[in-house]
Amino acid sequence: MALLVLCSRGAALARRSGTVVAGGSPAQLSEMADKLAHDEMKKENIAGLSLAFVVYKKLVVSRACDLADVQNHAPASTATLFRTGSIAKPITAAAAMGLYQQGKLDLDAQVQKYCLEFPKKKWAVKTRELLGHLSGIRHYRNDDSDFFGTKDYAHVSDGFEVFADHSPLFQASHPDTVLHLRL
């Protein structure tokens, strides 16, 4: 069983990320990766992408194709950082639940226990609430400048500036405003 993770500038390809592929030797997976990259780039008109096959926690195939930056004709590499969009949500959830199962993540702890840079809010934000989109943090603005923004951040925590000065829309821990996630 292999998990294929694709990252690209193309949202259509990102929506299909996380494809599970059964079986195959490293050579077959390598051939499959090349075909998938070629087909997806052609079909979705994607300038560049990176992909990887992981089998039993071991990286078996890693590829980068074409361009990371079209304007500057910079080639993509396996180290290229692509915006993943919403595909980051299930990847983050899976990682968080793995940490929870290992006893390394307290879902009822304030977010700052794990991320000191997370902006303090009017009310405490718990990890559980943040993971469930129940923290009161605002959604994208109507002008879509958040969603379609092209600003690059040197560090993940630099992205907090988007909502750092905004008050929560509601108090997440209030029993009338949140459905508690149960495991």
Beta strands, then each sheet from edge to edge (+ up, - down):
strand 1: 2-8
strand 2: 20-21
strand 3: 48-55
strand 4: 58-69
strand 5: 74-75
sheet 1: 2+ 1- 3+ 4- 5+
end
